[in-house]
Amino acid sequence: MKVENHYSGKLPKHTLMAIEKFFLTLPAEHLRGIEKLRLVDKIIEPKLRMLPNTLPSLYHPRQGASQAWIEISLDALLPKSETLFKRVSSRMTYKNNLAVVITSLVGQHYHLTFRHSIKKTQLEASVRAYTETHLRKMSANNQSLRSRLLKPLQPSLEKWIRNLQKRTAKSQTKSSR
């Protein structure tokens, strides 16, 4: 897959290598039909005038003879006009956010192109599940010190997260009554 850099600023260190690494962790058949990934400052799409300018990514499906392609806004991932703390934190989480964006767009392409049994109302949940499973696989392959230290705690953390989600759902249903 071709990666086009239309970003006016300087790309963060090792961005293109990280993108290639993300694509290698995804199944090749899920990437079939995606022609390119374009890195831009802001996504300018005339059809999306009503949406905010901070749209981080956009999937352009296949139309006629042109193949599907992906567009990622780096100004949404690396805001320039924010406070120092937000700029530093966005730099620290940049590669993770880029991995999430790429994986979710590939998941959207996969579900729209190859999984015809999914209804449009189920698309968002399916893409979210696709993203979670592939990011989990990606983090399992990543053998950093932090991942090796936190691996034994992962089941208890996931149980804690599920309990918190249940509590929030209960409180939201009680407040909506």
N, C-alpha and C positions, 0 to 999 in steps of 0.2 A: 504494500500500500504506500502511496506517495504522501509525504507530509510537506505541505506548502507553508512557508513562513511569510505571512503578510503583516507581521507585528512590527510597528514602527520603532519600538524601543528595543533594548537589549534583552534577549531571552535569558531567563535564569540558567545557571550552570547545569549542564547535563540534561536539559529538557528533552531534546530529540532522542537521546539514548534512553531516557525513561519511557518515552512514548513507544519506542520500539520494543522495550522490555514488556510493557503492558500488552502490546499486540501479540507477543510471543506466548503470553500466559493464557490468552483467549483461544478457543478452538478455531482452527482455520476455516471450517465450514460456516461458522457464524460471521466471519469477515467477508465471505464471498459476496460480491456485488457492491461493496463499498469501494469507490474509486480513489478517494483522497480524504485527507484530514487537513483542514485549513486553520491556521492560527491567525487570529485577527485582533485588532484593538477592541472594537465594538462590533456587535452583530447588527447590521443594518438590513432589515428586511421590510419592504414596503407593506407586506401583508400584516405585519405585526406592529403597526403604529401604536396600538393601544397598550401594549406591554411595556414594562419599564426598560430603560436602557441597560440595566445590569443583567440582562439575560446571559447566563454563562455559556450556553451551548445551544446548538440547533441542528437537528437532523433533517437533511434535505433528501426526501425519498426519490426513487427513480422516476423520471418523467420522460416519456418518449425514448429517444435514443441516448439521453444522458443518464449515467449511472448515479447511484445514491452516493452522497458524500456528507461529511461531518464538518461543522464549523464550531470553533471554540474561541470564546472571547477571553483574552488574557487580562483585560482591564477588570473584568468581573472577578477573576480569581486572584489578581494582584492589584487591589485598589490603590491608586496613587494619591487621591485627595482625602484620605482618612487620617485618623490620629496615628501617632507613632506606634502605639501598642497594636492597633489593628493591622498596620502595615507589616510589623514584625511577625505577628501571629499568622498572617496570611502567607508570608514567606516560609514560615516553618511548616505549614500544612499544605503547601503548594502542590507537591508531588502526590500526596494522598488525595487531594481534591481533584487533581487532574486524572488520577486513576479512576475515581468515582464517576467523573463526567464521561470519560471515554467508555468505561464499562457500561454505564447506563445507556449511552447512545448506541453502542453495539447491540445491547439487549433490545433496545427499541427496534433497531434494524432487523434483528433476528426474528422477533415476534411479529413484526409487520410483514416480513418477506417470506419466512419459511413456516411459521406456525399459523396456519389458516383457521384452526379450530378456535382460536381465542377471539372473543368478542371485544369490541372497542371499550366497553365498560370494564372489562377485565384487564385491559392493557397495562394500566398504571401499576396494579398490584403484581402482575406478571413480570414487568420490567424491574420493579423493586426487588422481587424475589431473585431474579436472574442476577442483579447487581450484587446482592448480599452473598449469594453462593459463590460467585466468581471472585469477589473480593476476599472471601474467606479462604478460598483455594490459593489466591495470590499471597495472602499473608502467611499461609502455612508453608509455602515455598520459600518465603523470605526468612532466612535463618539468622536474623540479627540477634544481638544479645538481649534486647528488650523482649522480643517475641519468645525466646527460649525461657526467660525468667517468668513471663506472664502465662505461659502455656498451662501450668498446673492450676492456676487460678481461673482459667477461662470458663469451666462449667459452672462454678459458683457465681461468677459475674453474670453469665447469661441467665441463670435462674433469678438472680436479683433484678436484672433488667425486665424479665417477664413479669415478675411481681409488681414492679413499678408501673409497667404498662397496664396491668389489670387494675391497679388502684386508680390510675389516671382515667381510664375508661369508665370506672364506676363513678368517680367524682364528676365526670362530664355528663353522664346520664342523669345523675341526681340534680345537677345544676340546670339541666335543660328542662326538667319537669316543672 
